[in-house]
Amino acid sequence: MQYKKVLIGNDDGISAPGIILLENLVSKSFEEVVVIAPDINKSGASHSITLTNLLRAKEVSPKHYAVTGSPVDCVAFGLRYLFDEANYPDLVLSGINNDTNISEDVWYSGTVAVAREAALFGIPAIAFSVQRPLGQAVSWEIARHYVPVVLNKILNSFVFNPGTYISVNFPAVKVEEVKGIKVLAQGVRKNMGIIEKSIDPYGYPYYWLKAGKYVYDKSLSGYTDNCGLDDGYITVVPLSVNMTDYSSLDKLKGICDGEF
């Protein structure tokens, strides 16, 4: 497939460093680039959509739109309003996210949800994220160097199945320390984060969900994306919009199937 038109989205917002970098890295590789992103940071929005509130969209510069809704609302604005079906983008890119989206992150992440929404429309999509050490600022150099490399490898040879989208994560190491690229399965891990209680200036309690250390056991899921990332590899994980647990399908049929 020849990719000419690309839509870029994210969940960190229209002015986030990651989306600006992503556009700069790919702009010369396509005939047309359109950026549609939330007007403010919407990290953790997952695949939420706005149903009971109005949406506003502003063209902040030519082919750059800021939308008041979720990351998926931004994709919907593009695919259901801005473009007609005959004029859909050939590819959707998301990110570059200011932290990893591995293991269960793919369900919370608005960055990955952008790619998932595109896949629901049958459009090839890739989400990019960079590992950020806990309590430290992210370094964009590894993404600056390797996004074009990974993107070219995928687009030049890979044929997307219907409903397939890809999540790419870059490790928090120096460019020269990257060991390579590994295509891996989504992992399983335990989030050691906490909910912290404090008191606001008016004496009322509020609660803050704080990220913590993640731990994982290779015996649970084998060598997966979290393992590869911690070992210094760029991880590439193919995902699917079909969430059926086929290993349980026949078992459950045997229990539940039948006529009343």
C-alpha positions in Angstrom: 0.0 0.0 0.0 1.2 3.5 -0.8 0.8 5.9 2.1 0.2 9.5 0.9 -2.1 11.1 3.5 -1.5 10.8 7.3 -3.6 11.9 10.2 -1.6 12.6 13.5 -3.2 12.6 16.9 -2.3 12.2 20.6 -3.6 12.5 24.1 -1.0 15.0 25.5 -2.5 17.9 23.6 -2.0 19.9 20.4 1.0 21.8 21.7 2.8 18.8 23.4 6.5 18.3 22.4 5.8 14.8 21.3 3.3 15.5 18.7 5.3 18.4 17.3 8.3 16.1 17.1 6.3 13.4 15.4 5.0 15.7 12.7 8.5 17.1 12.1 9.9 13.6 11.7 7.3 12.4 9.2 6.1 15.5 7.4 8.5 15.0 4.4 7.5 11.3 4.0 3.9 12.0 3.0 2.1 14.2 0.6 -0.4 15.5 3.2 -0.2 15.7 7.0 -3.2 16.7 9.1 -2.9 17.1 12.9 -6.0 16.7 15.1 -5.4 16.6 18.8 -7.1 17.6 22.1 -6.8 21.3 23.1 -5.4 20.3 26.5 -3.7 17.2 28.0 -6.2 14.3 28.0 -3.8 11.6 29.2 -5.6 8.5 30.6 -8.7 9.2 28.6 -8.6 5.7 27.1 -11.3 5.2 24.4 -13.8 7.6 25.9 -16.1 9.6 23.6 -18.1 12.7 24.3 -21.9 12.2 24.1 -23.6 14.7 26.5 -21.4 17.8 25.9 -20.7 19.8 22.8 -17.4 19.7 21.0 -15.5 22.7 19.7 -12.8 22.5 17.1 -10.5 25.3 16.1 -8.1 25.3 13.2 -5.1 26.8 15.0 -3.0 26.8 11.9 -3.5 25.3 8.4 -4.4 21.6 8.8 -3.9 21.7 12.6 -7.0 21.3 14.7 -7.5 21.6 18.4 -10.6 19.8 19.7 -12.1 20.2 23.2 -13.0 16.5 23.5 -11.1 13.2 24.1 -8.3 11.8 21.8 -10.9 9.5 20.2 -13.2 12.5 19.7 -10.4 14.1 17.7 -10.2 11.0 15.4 -14.0 11.0 15.1 -14.0 14.7 14.1 -11.5 14.0 11.3 -13.1 10.8 10.0 -16.7 11.6 10.5 -16.7 15.3 9.7 -13.5 16.8 8.2 -13.0 14.0 5.6 -15.5 12.0 3.7 -15.0 8.2 3.4 -13.5 8.5 -0.1 -10.9 10.9 1.3 -9.8 9.1 4.5 -6.2 9.3 5.4 -4.1 6.2 4.4 -2.5 6.1 7.8 -3.0 7.3 11.4 0.0 8.0 13.7 -0.4 8.8 17.4 2.0 10.3 20.0 4.8 10.6 20.7 3.5 9.9 24.2 5.4 11.3 27.2 5.8 7.9 28.8 5.4 4.2 28.0 2.2 2.4 26.9 3.0 -1.2 27.6 1.1 -4.1 29.2 -2.2 -2.9 30.7 -1.4 0.7 29.7 -3.0 0.1 26.3 -6.4 0.2 28.0 -5.9 3.4 29.8 -3.9 5.2 27.1 -5.5 7.9 24.9 -2.5 7.6 22.7 -3.1 4.0 21.9 -6.9 4.7 21.7 -6.2 7.0 18.7 -4.7 4.1 16.9 -7.5 1.7 18.0 -10.2 4.1 16.7 -8.5 4.3 13.4 -8.3 0.5 13.2 -12.1 0.4 13.8 -12.4 2.4 10.6 -10.1 0.0 8.8 -7.2 2.5 8.7 -3.6 1.3 9.5 -2.4 3.0 12.6 0.7 3.1 14.8 1.1 4.6 18.3 4.5 5.8 19.5 5.5 6.2 23.2 8.8 6.9 25.0 9.8 5.5 28.4 10.2 8.1 31.1 12.1 7.2 34.3 10.0 7.7 37.4 10.3 11.3 38.6 12.4 12.4 35.6 11.8 14.3 32.4 11.6 12.3 29.2 14.4 12.4 26.6 13.2 12.7 23.0 16.5 11.9 21.3 15.8 8.1 21.0 12.4 8.8 19.3 14.0 11.5 17.1 16.5 8.9 15.8 14.4 5.8 15.7 10.8 6.8 14.7 11.7 7.0 11.0 13.6 3.7 11.2 10.7 1.8 12.8 8.1 3.5 10.6 10.0 2.7 7.4 10.4 -1.0 8.4 6.7 -1.4 9.1 5.3 0.6 6.2 7.6 -0.8 3.6 6.9 -4.5 4.3 4.0 -5.0 6.7 0.4 -5.5 5.6 -2.1 -4.5 8.3 -4.9 -7.0 8.9 -8.4 -5.5 9.3 -8.7 -4.3 12.9 -4.9 -4.5 13.6 -3.0 -1.5 15.0 0.5 -1.3 16.5 2.0 0.1 19.7 5.7 1.1 19.6 7.7 1.9 22.8 11.2 3.4 23.0 13.3 2.6 26.1 14.8 5.2 28.3 18.4 4.7 27.1 20.9 6.6 25.0 20.6 6.2 21.3 23.8 4.2 21.1 22.6 1.9 23.8 19.5 0.6 22.0 20.0 -3.1 21.5 17.6 -3.5 18.6 13.9 -3.9 17.9 11.8 -6.8 19.3 8.2 -7.7 18.2 6.6 -8.9 21.4 3.2 -9.7 22.9 1.5 -7.4 25.4 2.6 -8.2 28.9 1.0 -8.4 32.3 2.2 -6.4 35.3 1.1 -5.1 38.7 0.8 -1.4 39.3 2.2 -0.4 42.7 0.7 3.1 42.4 -1.4 4.7 45.2 -4.2 7.1 45.8 -3.0 9.9 48.0 -5.3 12.0 50.2 -4.7 15.7 50.9 -6.7 18.7 52.1 -7.5 21.7 49.9 -7.2 25.3 51.1 -10.9 25.2 52.1 -10.5 22.2 54.3 -12.0 19.6 52.0 -10.3 16.3 51.1 -9.2 15.5 47.6 -7.5 12.5 46.2 -4.6 12.1 43.7 -3.9 9.0 41.7 -0.1 8.7 41.7 1.8 6.4 39.5 4.3 4.1 41.2 6.7 1.3 40.4 5.5 -1.4 38.1 6.5 -5.0 38.8 6.0 -8.0 36.6 6.7 -11.7 36.7 8.0 -13.3 33.5 6.4 -16.6 34.6 3.0 -15.1 34.1 3.2 -14.1 30.5 6.7 -14.9 29.3 9.1 -12.4 27.6 6.8 -9.6 26.7 6.8 -5.9 25.9 7.7 -4.8 29.5 10.6 -7.2 29.6 12.0 -6.1 26.2 11.7 -2.4 27.1 13.6 -2.9 30.4 16.3 -4.7 28.5 16.9 -1.8 26.2 14.9 -2.9 23.1 12.4 -0.9 21.1 9.2 -2.9 21.4 6.7 -3.4 18.7 3.3 -4.9 19.7 0.6 -5.7 17.2 -2.9 -5.3 18.8 -6.4 -6.0 17.7 -9.8 -4.4 18.2 -11.3 -7.9 18.6 -11.2 -8.6 22.3 -12.7 -12.1 22.2 -10.9 -14.6 24.5 -10.8 -17.5 22.1 -9.2 -19.8 24.7 -12.5 -19.5 26.7 -14.9 -19.6 23.8 -15.5 -23.3 23.6 -15.4 -23.8 27.4 -18.1 -21.2 27.9 -20.2 -22.7 25.0 -20.1 -26.0 26.8 -21.5 -24.3 29.9 -24.0 -21.9 28.5 -25.0 -22.9 25.0 -28.5 -24.4 24.7 -32.2 -23.7 24.2 -34.6 -22.8 26.9 
